[in-house]
């Protein structure tokens, strides 16, 4: 009987730990999503910057 109670408590503890880990994983997933969004913004900014430099250099070459 005592062994069953101990086993039951251990199982409950494990279930709580698993629930906590799942919560942590959700937070990590949300954080990674924000990082991915930031990377997309940076990629867009870099593309626009290079495009502007290309246009400026093209205009300078055309004016020579």
PDBQT receptor file of N, H, CA, C and O in Angstrom, charges set to zero:
ATOM      1  N   UNK A   1       0.819  -1.185   0.000  1.00  0.00    +0.000 N 
ATOM      2  CA  UNK A   1       0.000   0.000   0.000  1.00  0.00    +0.000 C 
ATOM      3  C   UNK A   1       0.871   1.260   0.000  1.00  0.00    +0.000 C 
ATOM      4  O   UNK A   1       0.621   2.208  -0.744  1.00  0.00    +0.000 OA
ATOM      5  N   UNK A   2       1.900   1.244   0.856  1.00  0.00    +0.000 N 
ATOM      6  H   UNK A   2       2.103   0.474   1.461  1.00  0.00    +0.000 HD
ATOM      7  CA  UNK A   2       2.773   2.407   0.957  1.00  0.00    +0.000 C 
ATOM      8  C   UNK A   2       3.535   2.641  -0.347  1.00  0.00    +0.000 C 
ATOM      9  O   UNK A   2       3.746   3.782  -0.757  1.00  0.00    +0.000 OA
ATOM     10  N   UNK A   3       3.942   1.556  -0.987  1.00  0.00    +0.000 N 
ATOM     11  H   UNK A   3       3.771   0.629  -0.654  1.00  0.00    +0.000 HD
ATOM     12  CA  UNK A   3       4.651   1.642  -2.262  1.00  0.00    +0.000 C 
ATOM     13  C   UNK A   3       3.787   2.265  -3.339  1.00  0.00    +0.000 C 
ATOM     14  O   UNK A   3       4.273   3.026  -4.175  1.00  0.00    +0.000 OA
ATOM     15  N   UNK A   4       2.493   1.937  -3.317  1.00  0.00    +0.000 N 
ATOM     16  H   UNK A   4       2.098   1.319  -2.638  1.00  0.00    +0.000 HD
ATOM     17  CA  UNK A   4       1.572   2.503  -4.300  1.00  0.00    +0.000 C 
ATOM     18  C   UNK A   4       1.417   4.008  -4.095  1.00  0.00    +0.000 C 
ATOM     19  O   UNK A   4       1.357   4.763  -5.066  1.00  0.00    +0.000 OA
ATOM     20  N   UNK A   5       1.352   4.449  -2.839  1.00  0.00    +0.000 N 
ATOM     21  H   UNK A   5       1.400   3.836  -2.050  1.00  0.00    +0.000 HD
ATOM     22  CA  UNK A   5       1.226   5.883  -2.541  1.00  0.00    +0.000 C 
ATOM     23  C   UNK A   5       2.473   6.630  -3.017  1.00  0.00    +0.000 C 
ATOM     24  O   UNK A   5       2.391   7.703  -3.614  1.00  0.00    +0.000 OA
ATOM     25  N   UNK A   6       3.619   6.031  -2.735  1.00  0.00    +0.000 N 
ATOM     26  H   UNK A   6       3.686   5.159  -2.250  1.00  0.00    +0.000 HD
ATOM     27  CA  UNK A   6       4.870   6.662  -3.147  1.00  0.00    +0.000 C 
ATOM     28  C   UNK A   6       4.953   6.741  -4.666  1.00  0.00    +0.000 C 
ATOM     29  O   UNK A   6       5.360   7.760  -5.224  1.00  0.00    +0.000 OA
ATOM     30  N   UNK A   7       4.562   5.656  -5.326  1.00  0.00    +0.000 N 
ATOM     31  H   UNK A   7       4.231   4.828  -4.873  1.00  0.00    +0.000 HD
ATOM     32  CA  UNK A   7       4.561   5.624  -6.784  1.00  0.00    +0.000 C 
ATOM     33  C   UNK A   7       3.595   6.667  -7.337  1.00  0.00    +0.000 C 
ATOM     34  O   UNK A   7       3.912   7.365  -8.300  1.00  0.00    +0.000 OA
ATOM     35  N   UNK A   8       2.425   6.768  -6.731  1.00  0.00    +0.000 N 
ATOM     36  H   UNK A   8       2.167   6.200  -5.949  1.00  0.00    +0.000 HD
ATOM     37  CA  UNK A   8       1.431   7.742  -7.166  1.00  0.00    +0.000 C 
ATOM     38  C   UNK A   8       1.963   9.167  -7.022  1.00  0.00    +0.000 C 
ATOM     39  O   UNK A   8       1.764   9.994  -7.911  1.00  0.00    +0.000 OA
ATOM     40  N   UNK A   9       2.633   9.457  -5.914  1.00  0.00    +0.000 N 
ATOM     41  H   UNK A   9       2.795   8.785  -5.191  1.00  0.00    +0.000 HD
ATOM     42  CA  UNK A   9       3.204  10.791  -5.700  1.00  0.00    +0.000 C 
ATOM     43  C   UNK A   9       4.301  11.094  -6.719  1.00  0.00    +0.000 C 
ATOM     44  O   UNK A   9       4.406  12.212  -7.224  1.00  0.00    +0.000 OA
ATOM     45  N   UNK A  10       5.108  10.090  -7.009  1.00  0.00    +0.000 N 
ATOM     46  H   UNK A  10       5.023   9.182  -6.599  1.00  0.00    +0.000 HD
ATOM     47  CA  UNK A  10       6.178  10.286  -7.991  1.00  0.00    +0.000 C 
ATOM     48  C   UNK A  10       5.595  10.567  -9.368  1.00  0.00    +0.000 C 
ATOM     49  O   UNK A  10       6.096  11.419 -10.102  1.00  0.00    +0.000 OA
ATOM     50  N   UNK A  11       4.529   9.841  -9.716  1.00  0.00    +0.000 N 
ATOM     51  H   UNK A  11       4.122   9.149  -9.120  1.00  0.00    +0.000 HD
ATOM     52  CA  UNK A  11       3.881  10.056 -11.012  1.00  0.00    +0.000 C 
ATOM     53  C   UNK A  11       3.298  11.464 -11.080  1.00  0.00    +0.000 C 
ATOM     54  O   UNK A  11       3.440  12.142 -12.097  1.00  0.00    +0.000 OA
ATOM     55  N   UNK A  12       2.641  11.910 -10.007  1.00  0.00    +0.000 N 
ATOM     56  H   UNK A  12       2.525  11.359  -9.181  1.00  0.00    +0.000 HD
ATOM     57  CA  UNK A  12       2.075  13.259  -9.973  1.00  0.00    +0.000 C 
ATOM     58  C   UNK A  12       3.170  14.310 -10.116  1.00  0.00    +0.000 C 
ATOM     59  O   UNK A  12       2.999  15.307 -10.818  1.00  0.00    +0.000 OA
ATOM     60  N   UNK A  13       4.298  14.078  -9.442  1.00  0.00    +0.000 N 
ATOM     61  H   UNK A  13       4.437  13.269  -8.872  1.00  0.00    +0.000 HD
ATOM     62  CA  UNK A  13       5.417  15.012  -9.538  1.00  0.00    +0.000 C 
ATOM     63  C   UNK A  13       5.934  15.076 -10.969  1.00  0.00    +0.000 C 
ATOM     64  O   UNK A  13       6.214  16.156 -11.488  1.00  0.00    +0.000 OA
ATOM     65  N   UNK A  14       6.057  13.920 -11.601  1.00  0.00    +0.000 N 
ATOM     66  H   UNK A  14       5.829  13.042 -11.179  1.00  0.00    +0.000 HD
ATOM     67  CA  UNK A  14       6.526  13.872 -12.987  1.00  0.00    +0.000 C 
ATOM     68  C   UNK A  14       5.551  14.586 -13.911  1.00  0.00    +0.000 C 
ATOM     69  O   UNK A  14       5.971  15.293 -14.828  1.00  0.00    +0.000 OA
ATOM     70  N   UNK A  15       4.257  14.410 -13.681  1.00  0.00    +0.000 N 
ATOM     71  H   UNK A  15       3.916  13.836 -12.936  1.00  0.00    +0.000 HD
ATOM     72  CA  UNK A  15       3.255  15.078 -14.506  1.00  0.00    +0.000 C 
ATOM     73  C   UNK A  15       3.368  16.598 -14.368  1.00  0.00    +0.000 C 
ATOM     74  O   UNK A  15       3.249  17.321 -15.357  1.00  0.00    +0.000 OA
ATOM     75  N   UNK A  16       3.599  17.085 -13.140  1.00  0.00    +0.000 N 
ATOM     76  H   UNK A  16       3.696  16.498 -12.336  1.00  0.00    +0.000 HD
ATOM     77  CA  UNK A  16       3.770  18.529 -12.935  1.00  0.00    +0.000 C 
ATOM     78  C   UNK A  16       5.019  19.031 -13.658  1.00  0.00    +0.000 C 
ATOM     79  O   UNK A  16       5.007  20.093 -14.281  1.00  0.00    +0.000 OA
ATOM     80  N   UNK A  17       6.090  18.254 -13.566  1.00  0.00    +0.000 N 
ATOM     81  H   UNK A  17       6.100  17.392 -13.060  1.00  0.00    +0.000 HD
ATOM     82  CA  UNK A  17       7.331  18.644 -14.237  1.00  0.00    +0.000 C 
ATOM     83  C   UNK A  17       7.153  18.667 -15.747  1.00  0.00    +0.000 C 
ATOM     84  O   UNK A  17       7.661  19.564 -16.421  1.00  0.00    +0.000 OA
ATOM     85  N   UNK A  18       6.439  17.690 -16.280  1.00  0.00    +0.000 N 
ATOM     86  H   UNK A  18       6.026  16.962 -15.733  1.00  0.00    +0.000 HD
ATOM     87  CA  UNK A  18       6.184  17.647 -17.721  1.00  0.00    +0.000 C 
ATOM     88  C   UNK A  18       5.361  18.855 -18.147  1.00  0.00    +0.000 C 
ATOM     89  O   UNK A  18       5.643  19.462 -19.180  1.00  0.00    +0.000 OA
ATOM     90  N   UNK A  19       4.345  19.209 -17.359  1.00  0.00    +0.000 N 
ATOM     91  H   UNK A  19       4.117  18.715 -16.520  1.00  0.00    +0.000 HD
ATOM     92  CA  UNK A  19       3.525  20.385 -17.674  1.00  0.00    +0.000 C 
ATOM     93  C   UNK A  19       4.382  21.650 -17.660  1.00  0.00    +0.000 C 
ATOM     94  O   UNK A  19       4.210  22.532 -18.502  1.00  0.00    +0.000 OA
ATOM     95  N   UNK A  20       5.303  21.734 -16.702  1.00  0.00    +0.000 N 
ATOM     96  H   UNK A  20       5.443  21.018 -16.018  1.00  0.00    +0.000 HD
ATOM     97  CA  UNK A  20       6.191  22.897 -16.621  1.00  0.00    +0.000 C 
ATOM     98  C   UNK A  20       7.106  22.962 -17.840  1.00  0.00    +0.000 C 
ATOM     99  O   UNK A  20       7.329  24.034 -18.403  1.00  0.00    +0.000 OA
ATOM    100  N   UNK A  21       7.630  21.817 -18.238  1.00  0.00    +0.000 N 
ATOM    101  H   UNK A  21       7.449  20.947 -17.781  1.00  0.00    +0.000 HD
ATOM    102  CA  UNK A  21       8.504  21.762 -19.412  1.00  0.00    +0.000 C 
ATOM    103  C   UNK A  21       7.731  22.164 -20.662  1.00  0.00    +0.000 C 
ATOM    104  O   UNK A  21       8.255  22.890 -21.507  1.00  0.00    +0.000 OA
ATOM    105  N   UNK A  22       6.489  21.699 -20.790  1.00  0.00    +0.000 N 
ATOM    106  H   UNK A  22       6.062  21.109 -20.104  1.00  0.00    +0.000 HD
ATOM    107  CA  UNK A  22       5.673  22.091 -21.941  1.00  0.00    +0.000 C 
ATOM    108  C   UNK A  22       5.481  23.600 -21.974  1.00  0.00    +0.000 C 
ATOM    109  O   UNK A  22       5.551  24.210 -23.041  1.00  0.00    +0.000 OA
ATOM    110  N   UNK A  23       5.241  24.206 -20.816  1.00  0.00    +0.000 N 
ATOM    111  H   UNK A  23       5.185  23.710 -19.950  1.00  0.00    +0.000 HD
ATOM    112  CA  UNK A  23       5.104  25.663 -20.746  1.00  0.00    +0.000 C 
ATOM    113  C   UNK A  23       6.382  26.364 -21.184  1.00  0.00    +0.000 C 
ATOM    114  O   UNK A  23       6.340  27.358 -21.910  1.00  0.00    +0.000 OA
ATOM    115  N   UNK A  24       7.519  25.839 -20.735  1.00  0.00    +0.000 N 
ATOM    116  H   UNK A  24       7.553  25.032 -20.145  1.00  0.00    +0.000 HD
ATOM    117  CA  UNK A  24       8.804  26.413 -21.139  1.00  0.00    +0.000 C 
ATOM    118  C   UNK A  24       9.002  26.295 -22.648  1.00  0.00    +0.000 C 
ATOM    119  O   UNK A  24       9.501  27.221 -23.287  1.00  0.00    +0.000 OA
ATOM    120  N   UNK A  25       8.613  25.161 -23.211  1.00  0.00    +0.000 N 
ATOM    121  H   UNK A  25       8.207  24.409 -22.692  1.00  0.00    +0.000 HD
ATOM    122  CA  UNK A  25       8.755  24.968 -24.655  1.00  0.00    +0.000 C 
ATOM    123  C   UNK A  25       7.898  25.953 -25.436  1.00  0.00    +0.000 C 
ATOM    124  O   UNK A  25       8.319  26.451 -26.480  1.00  0.00    +0.000 OA
ATOM    125  N   UNK A  26       6.705  26.238 -24.940  1.00  0.00    +0.000 N 
ATOM    126  H   UNK A  26       6.362  25.834 -24.092  1.00  0.00    +0.000 HD
ATOM    127  CA  UNK A  26       5.833  27.217 -25.599  1.00  0.00    +0.000 C 
ATOM    128  C   UNK A  26       6.509  28.589 -25.591  1.00  0.00    +0.000 C 
ATOM    129  O   UNK A  26       6.497  29.295 -26.599  1.00  0.00    +0.000 OA
ATOM    130  N   UNK A  27       7.098  28.964 -24.456  1.00  0.00    +0.000 N 
ATOM    131  H   UNK A  27       7.108  28.390 -23.637  1.00  0.00    +0.000 HD
ATOM    132  CA  UNK A  27       7.802  30.249 -24.366  1.00  0.00    +0.000 C 
ATOM    133  C   UNK A  27       8.981  30.293 -25.334  1.00  0.00    +0.000 C 
ATOM    134  O   UNK A  27       9.207  31.310 -25.990  1.00  0.00    +0.000 OA
ATOM    135  N   UNK A  28       9.725  29.208 -25.425  1.00  0.00    +0.000 N 
ATOM    136  H   UNK A  28       9.541  28.382 -24.892  1.00  0.00    +0.000 HD
ATOM    137  CA  UNK A  28      10.869  29.148 -26.340  1.00  0.00    +0.000 C 
ATOM    138  C   UNK A  28      10.391  29.280 -27.778  1.00  0.00    +0.000 C 
ATOM    139  O   UNK A  28      10.998  29.992 -28.577  1.00  0.00    +0.000 OA
ATOM    140  N   UNK A  29       9.305  28.595 -28.106  1.00  0.00    +0.000 N 
ATOM    141  H   UNK A  29       8.811  28.016 -27.457  1.00  0.00    +0.000 HD
ATOM    142  CA  UNK A  29       8.755  28.660 -29.461  1.00  0.00    +0.000 C 
ATOM    143  C   UNK A  29       8.352  30.085 -29.806  1.00  0.00    +0.000 C 
ATOM    144  O   UNK A  29       8.629  30.555 -30.910  1.00  0.00    +0.000 OA
ATOM    145  N   UNK A  30       7.703  30.779 -28.878  1.00  0.00    +0.000 N 
ATOM    146  H   UNK A  30       7.478  30.397 -27.981  1.00  0.00    +0.000 HD
ATOM    147  CA  UNK A  30       7.302  32.165 -29.114  1.00  0.00    +0.000 C 
ATOM    148  C   UNK A  30       8.524  33.056 -29.292  1.00  0.00    +0.000 C 
ATOM    149  O   UNK A  30       8.536  33.939 -30.150  1.00  0.00    +0.000 OA
ATOM    150  N   UNK A  31       9.546  32.824 -28.482  1.00  0.00    +0.000 N 
ATOM    151  H   UNK A  31       9.535  32.107 -27.785  1.00  0.00    +0.000 HD
ATOM    152  CA  UNK A  31      10.781  33.600 -28.607  1.00  0.00    +0.000 C 
ATOM    153  C   UNK A  31      11.447  33.389 -29.954  1.00  0.00    +0.000 C 
ATOM    154  O   UNK A  31      11.905  34.345 -30.580  1.00  0.00    +0.000 OA
ATOM    155  N   UNK A  32      11.503  32.148 -30.403  1.00  0.00    +0.000 N 
ATOM    156  H   UNK A  32      11.130  31.372 -29.894  1.00  0.00    +0.000 HD
ATOM    157  CA  UNK A  32      12.098  31.847 -31.705  1.00  0.00    +0.000 C 
ATOM    158  C   UNK A  32      11.297  32.476 -32.831  1.00  0.00    +0.000 C 
ATOM    159  O   UNK A  32      11.865  32.917 -33.831  1.00  0.00    +0.000 OA
ATOM    160  N   UNK A  33       9.991  32.520 -32.675  1.00  0.00    +0.000 N 
ATOM    161  H   UNK A  33       9.530  32.162 -31.863  1.00  0.00    +0.000 HD
ATOM    162  CA  UNK A  33       9.139  33.149 -33.678  1.00  0.00    +0.000 C 
ATOM    163  C   UNK A  33       9.468  34.635 -33.793  1.00  0.00    +0.000 C 
ATOM    164  O   UNK A  33       9.550  35.175 -34.896  1.00  0.00    +0.000 OA
ATOM    165  N   UNK A  34       9.657  35.293 -32.646  1.00  0.00    +0.000 N 
ATOM    166  H   UNK A  34       9.591  34.854 -31.750  1.00  0.00    +0.000 HD
ATOM    167  CA  UNK A  34      10.019  36.719 -32.664  1.00  0.00    +0.000 C 
ATOM    168  C   UNK A  34      11.390  36.924 -33.301  1.00  0.00    +0.000 C 
ATOM    169  O   UNK A  34      11.589  37.882 -34.048  1.00  0.00    +0.000 OA
ATOM    170  N   UNK A  35      12.334  36.031 -33.012  1.00  0.00    +0.000 N 
ATOM    171  H   UNK A  35      12.172  35.253 -32.405  1.00  0.00    +0.000 HD
ATOM    172  CA  UNK A  35      13.671  36.129 -33.605  1.00  0.00    +0.000 C 
ATOM    173  C   UNK A  35      13.580  35.969 -35.115  1.00  0.00    +0.000 C 
ATOM    174  O   UNK A  35      14.221  36.707 -35.865  1.00  0.00    +0.000 OA
ATOM    175  N   UNK A  36      12.782  35.002 -35.558  1.00  0.00    +0.000 N 
ATOM    176  H   UNK A  36      12.262  34.403 -34.949  1.00  0.00    +0.000 HD
ATOM    177  CA  UNK A  36      12.612  34.780 -36.995  1.00  0.00    +0.000 C 
ATOM    178  C   UNK A  36      12.025  36.016 -37.665  1.00  0.00    +0.000 C 
ATOM    179  O   UNK A  36      12.453  36.400 -38.754  1.00  0.00    +0.000 OA
ATOM    180  N   UNK A  37      11.050  36.635 -37.015  1.00  0.00    +0.000 N 
ATOM    181  H   UNK A  37      10.703  36.324 -36.130  1.00  0.00    +0.000 HD
ATOM    182  CA  UNK A  37      10.438  37.847 -37.557  1.00  0.00    +0.000 C 
ATOM    183  C   UNK A  37      11.474  38.970 -37.645  1.00  0.00    +0.000 C 
ATOM    184  O   UNK A  37      11.505  39.709 -38.630  1.00  0.00    +0.000 OA
ATOM    185  N   UNK A  38      12.308  39.099 -36.634  1.00  0.00    +0.000 N 
ATOM    186  H   UNK A  38      12.283  38.499 -35.834  1.00  0.00    +0.000 HD
ATOM    187  CA  UNK A  38      13.355  40.125 -36.637  1.00  0.00    +0.000 C 
ATOM    188  C   UNK A  38      14.354  39.878 -37.762  1.00  0.00    +0.000 C 
ATOM    189  O   UNK A  38      14.799  40.818 -38.421  1.00  0.00    +0.000 OA
ATOM    190  N   UNK A  39      14.701  38.633 -37.976  1.00  0.00    +0.000 N 
ATOM    191  H   UNK A  39      14.340  37.869 -37.441  1.00  0.00    +0.000 HD
ATOM    192  CA  UNK A  39      15.642  38.291 -39.048  1.00  0.00    +0.000 C 
ATOM    193  C   UNK A  39      15.048  38.657 -40.401  1.00  0.00    +0.000 C 
ATOM    194  O   UNK A  39      15.757  39.159 -41.274  1.00  0.00    +0.000 OA
ATOM    195  N   UNK A  40      13.761  38.412 -40.583  1.00  0.00    +0.000 N 
ATOM    196  H   UNK A  40      13.185  38.005 -39.874  1.00  0.00    +0.000 HD
ATOM    197  CA  UNK A  40      13.106  38.770 -41.844  1.00  0.00    +0.000 C 
ATOM    198  C   UNK A  40      13.165  40.279 -42.067  1.00  0.00    +0.000 C 
ATOM    199  O   UNK A  40      13.407  40.737 -43.184  1.00  0.00    +0.000 OA
ATOM    200  N   UNK A  41      12.945  41.045 -41.006  1.00  0.00    +0.000 N 
ATOM    201  H   UNK A  41      12.749  40.673 -40.099  1.00  0.00    +0.000 HD
ATOM    202  CA  UNK A  41      13.034  42.509 -41.116  1.00  0.00    +0.000 C 
ATOM    203  C   UNK A  41      14.450  42.923 -41.505  1.00  0.00    +0.000 C 
ATOM    204  O   UNK A  41      14.627  43.778 -42.373  1.00  0.00    +0.000 OA
ATOM    205  N   UNK A  42      15.445  42.334 -40.879  1.00  0.00    +0.000 N 
ATOM    206  H   UNK A  42      15.301  41.639 -40.174  1.00  0.00    +0.000 HD
ATOM    207  CA  UNK A  42      16.838  42.674 -41.184  1.00  0.00    +0.000 C 
ATOM    208  C   UNK A  42      17.155  42.340 -42.633  1.00  0.00    +0.000 C 
ATOM    209  O   UNK A  42      17.804  43.126 -43.324  1.00  0.00    +0.000 OA
ATOM    210  N   UNK A  43      16.702  41.180 -43.101  1.00  0.00    +0.000 N 
ATOM    211  H   UNK A  43      16.175  40.541 -42.540  1.00  0.00    +0.000 HD
ATOM    212  CA  UNK A  43      16.931  40.804 -44.496  1.00  0.00    +0.000 C 
ATOM    213  C   UNK A  43      16.306  41.823 -45.434  1.00  0.00    +0.000 C 
ATOM    214  O   UNK A  43      16.918  42.204 -46.431  1.00  0.00    +0.000 OA
ATOM    215  N   UNK A  44      15.093  42.268 -45.125  1.00  0.00    +0.000 N 
ATOM    216  H   UNK A  44      14.596  41.958 -44.314  1.00  0.00    +0.000 HD
ATOM    217  CA  UNK A  44      14.404  43.252 -45.959  1.00  0.00    +0.000 C 
ATOM    218  C   UNK A  44      15.174  44.571 -45.972  1.00  0.00    +0.000 C 
ATOM    219  O   UNK A  44      15.353  45.180 -47.027  1.00  0.00    +0.000 OA
ATOM    220  N   UNK A  45      15.625  45.008 -44.804  1.00  0.00    +0.000 N 
ATOM    221  H   UNK A  45      15.479  44.514 -43.947  1.00  0.00    +0.000 HD
ATOM    222  CA  UNK A  45      16.378  46.263 -44.715  1.00  0.00    +0.000 C 
ATOM    223  C   UNK A  45      17.672  46.175 -45.525  1.00  0.00    +0.000 C 
ATOM    224  O   UNK A  45      18.030  47.120 -46.228  1.00  0.00    +0.000 OA
ATOM    225  N   UNK A  46      18.368  45.052 -45.429  1.00  0.00    +0.000 N 
ATOM    226  H   UNK A  46      18.078  44.285 -44.858  1.00  0.00    +0.000 HD
ATOM    227  CA  UNK A  46      19.616  44.878 -46.182  1.00  0.00    +0.000 C 
ATOM    228  C   UNK A  46      19.340  44.906 -47.680  1.00  0.00    +0.000 C 
ATOM    229  O   UNK A  46      20.084  45.538 -48.429  1.00  0.00    +0.000 OA
ATOM    230  N   UNK A  47      18.286  44.233 -48.127  1.00  0.00    +0.000 N 
ATOM    231  H   UNK A  47      17.681  43.719 -47.518  1.00  0.00    +0.000 HD
ATOM    232  CA  UNK A  47      17.942  44.232 -49.555  1.00  0.00    +0.000 C 
ATOM    233  C   UNK A  47      17.642  45.637 -50.047  1.00  0.00    +0.000 C 
ATOM    234  O   UNK A  47      18.119  46.041 -51.107  1.00  0.00    +0.000 OA
ATOM    235  N   UNK A  48      16.850  46.386 -49.279  1.00  0.00    +0.000 N 
ATOM    236  H   UNK A  48      16.462  46.057 -48.418  1.00  0.00    +0.000 HD
ATOM    237  CA  UNK A  48      16.495  47.751 -49.676  1.00  0.00    +0.000 C 
ATOM    238  C   UNK A  48      17.742  48.629 -49.703  1.00  0.00    +0.000 C 
ATOM    239  O   UNK A  48      17.912  49.436 -50.617  1.00  0.00    +0.000 OA
ATOM    240  N   UNK A  49      18.606  48.478 -48.715  1.00  0.00    +0.000 N 
ATOM    241  H   UNK A  49      18.468  47.822 -47.973  1.00  0.00    +0.000 HD
ATOM    242  CA  UNK A  49      19.835  49.279 -48.658  1.00  0.00    +0.000 C 
ATOM    243  C   UNK A  49      20.717  49.014 -49.868  1.00  0.00    +0.000 C 
ATOM    244  O   UNK A  49      21.217  49.953 -50.488  1.00  0.00    +0.000 OA
ATOM    245  N   UNK A  50      20.915  47.744 -50.209  1.00  0.00    +0.000 N 
ATOM    246  H   UNK A  50      20.509  46.981 -49.705  1.00  0.00    +0.000 HD
ATOM    247  CA  UNK A  50      21.734  47.429 -51.379  1.00  0.00    +0.000 C 
ATOM    248  C   UNK A  50      21.083  47.926 -52.660  1.00  0.00    +0.000 C 
ATOM    249  O   UNK A  50      21.775  48.372 -53.575  1.00  0.00    +0.000 OA
ATOM    250  N   UNK A  51      19.770  47.855 -52.732  1.00  0.00    +0.000 N 
ATOM    251  H   UNK A  51      19.208  47.493 -51.988  1.00  0.00    +0.000 HD
ATOM    252  CA  UNK A  51      19.069  48.367 -53.912  1.00  0.00    +0.000 C 
ATOM    253  C   UNK A  51      19.288  49.868 -54.050  1.00  0.00    +0.000 C 
ATOM    254  O   UNK A  51      19.558  50.358 -55.146  1.00  0.00    +0.000 OA
ATOM    255  N   UNK A  52      19.176  50.601 -52.946  1.00  0.00    +0.000 N 
ATOM    256  H   UNK A  52      18.957  50.203 -52.055  1.00  0.00    +0.000 HD
ATOM    257  CA  UNK A  52      19.394  52.050 -52.990  1.00  0.00    +0.000 C 
ATOM    258  C   UNK A  52      20.828  52.377 -53.393  1.00  0.00    +0.000 C 
ATOM    259  O   UNK A  52      21.053  53.271 -54.209  1.00  0.00    +0.000 OA
ATOM    260  N   UNK A  53      21.798  51.661 -52.830  1.00  0.00    +0.000 N 
ATOM    261  H   UNK A  53      21.615  50.935 -52.167  1.00  0.00    +0.000 HD
ATOM    262  CA  UNK A  53      23.187  51.886 -53.218  1.00  0.00    +0.000 C 
ATOM    263  C   UNK A  53      23.379  51.593 -54.700  1.00  0.00    +0.000 C 
ATOM    264  O   UNK A  53      24.101  52.316 -55.388  1.00  0.00    +0.000 OA
ATOM    265  N   UNK A  54      22.745  50.547 -55.192  1.00  0.00    +0.000 N 
ATOM    266  H   UNK A  54      22.159  49.960 -54.634  1.00  0.00    +0.000 HD
ATOM    267  CA  UNK A  54      22.842  50.217 -56.610  1.00  0.00    +0.000 C 
ATOM    268  C   UNK A  54      22.290  51.327 -57.481  1.00  0.00    +0.000 C 
ATOM    269  O   UNK A  54      22.887  51.679 -58.499  1.00  0.00    +0.000 OA
ATOM    270  N   UNK A  55      21.160  51.876 -57.090  1.00  0.00    +0.000 N 
ATOM    271  H   UNK A  55      20.675  51.590 -56.264  1.00  0.00    +0.000 HD
ATOM    272  CA  UNK A  55      20.555  52.970 -57.857  1.00  0.00    +0.000 C 
ATOM    273  C   UNK A  55      21.456  54.198 -57.810  1.00  0.00    +0.000 C 
ATOM    274  O   UNK A  55      21.688  54.838 -58.835  1.00  0.00    +0.000 OA
ATOM    275  N   UNK A  56      21.964  54.529 -56.629  1.00  0.00    +0.000 N 
ATOM    276  H   UNK A  56      21.775  54.009 -55.795  1.00  0.00    +0.000 HD
ATOM    277  CA  UNK A  56      22.837  55.707 -56.492  1.00  0.00    +0.000 C 
ATOM    278  C   UNK A  56      24.100  55.548 -57.331  1.00  0.00    +0.000 C 
ATOM    279  O   UNK A  56      24.503  56.478 -58.030  1.00  0.00    +0.000 OA
ATOM    280  N   UNK A  57      24.717  54.387 -57.266  1.00  0.00    +0.000 N 
ATOM    281  H   UNK A  57      24.389  53.632 -56.698  1.00  0.00    +0.000 HD
ATOM    282  CA  UNK A  57      25.928  54.140 -58.057  1.00  0.00    +0.000 C 
ATOM    283  C   UNK A  57      25.597  54.178 -59.543  1.00  0.00    +0.000 C 
ATOM    284  O   UNK A  57      26.364  54.720 -60.338  1.00  0.00    +0.000 OA
ATOM    285  N   UNK A  58      24.460  53.603 -59.920  1.00  0.00    +0.000 N 
ATOM    286  H   UNK A  58      23.837  53.162 -59.274  1.00  0.00    +0.000 HD
ATOM    287  CA  UNK A  58      24.041  53.635 -61.322  1.00  0.00    +0.000 C 
ATOM    288  C   UNK A  58      23.841  55.052 -61.824  1.00  0.00    +0.000 C 
ATOM    289  O   UNK A  58      24.243  55.374 -62.942  1.00  0.00    +0.000 OA
ATOM    290  N   UNK A  59      23.231  55.899 -61.021  1.00  0.00    +0.000 N 
ATOM    291  H   UNK A  59      22.904  55.638 -60.112  1.00  0.00    +0.000 HD
ATOM    292  CA  UNK A  59      23.021  57.299 -61.409  1.00  0.00    +0.000 C 
ATOM    293  C   UNK A  59      24.361  58.020 -61.514  1.00  0.00    +0.000 C 
ATOM    294  O   UNK A  59      24.574  58.809 -62.434  1.00  0.00    +0.000 OA
ATOM    295  N   UNK A  60      25.266  57.747 -60.567  1.00  0.00    +0.000 N 
ATOM    296  H   UNK A  60      25.092  57.106 -59.820  1.00  0.00    +0.000 HD
ATOM    297  CA  UNK A  60      26.584  58.389 -60.611  1.00  0.00    +0.000 C 
ATOM    298  C   UNK A  60      27.351  57.979 -61.861  1.00  0.00    +0.000 C 
ATOM    299  O   UNK A  60      27.991  58.816 -62.498  1.00  0.00    +0.000 OA
ATOM    300  N   UNK A  61      27.293  56.708 -62.214  1.00  0.00    +0.000 N 
ATOM    301  H   UNK A  61      26.774  56.028 -61.697  1.00  0.00    +0.000 HD
ATOM    302  CA  UNK A  61      27.990  56.221 -63.413  1.00  0.00    +0.000 C 
ATOM    303  C   UNK A  61      27.362  56.833 -64.657  1.00  0.00    +0.000 C 
ATOM    304  O   UNK A  61      28.072  57.204 -65.592  1.00  0.00    +0.000 OA
ATOM    305  N   UNK A  62      26.042  56.940 -64.675  1.00  0.00    +0.000 N 
ATOM    306  H   UNK A  62      25.465  56.639 -63.916  1.00  0.00    +0.000 HD
ATOM    307  CA  UNK A  62      25.355  57.498 -65.840  1.00  0.00    +0.000 C 
ATOM    308  C   UNK A  62      25.688  58.978 -66.019  1.00  0.00    +0.000 C 
ATOM    309  O   UNK A  62      25.695  59.476 -67.145  1.00  0.00    +0.000 OA
ATOM    310  N   UNK A  63      25.961  59.677 -64.937  1.00  0.00    +0.000 N 
ATOM    311  H   UNK A  63      25.956  59.273 -64.023  1.00  0.00    +0.000 HD
ATOM    312  CA  UNK A  63      26.243  61.107 -65.025  1.00  0.00    +0.000 C 
ATOM    313  C   UNK A  63      27.687  61.399 -65.426  1.00  0.00    +0.000 C 
ATOM    314  O   UNK A  63      28.012  62.536 -65.767  1.00  0.00    +0.000 OA
ATOM    315  N   UNK A  64      28.555  60.392 -65.391  1.00  0.00    +0.000 N 
ATOM    316  H   UNK A  64      28.291  59.468 -65.115  1.00  0.00    +0.000 HD
ATOM    317  CA  UNK A  64      29.968  60.617 -65.737  1.00  0.00    +0.000 C 
ATOM    318  C   UNK A  64      30.168  60.759 -67.206  1.00  0.00    +0.000 C 
ATOM    319  O   UNK A  64      31.296  60.953 -67.660  1.00  0.00    +0.000 OA
TER     320      UNK A  64
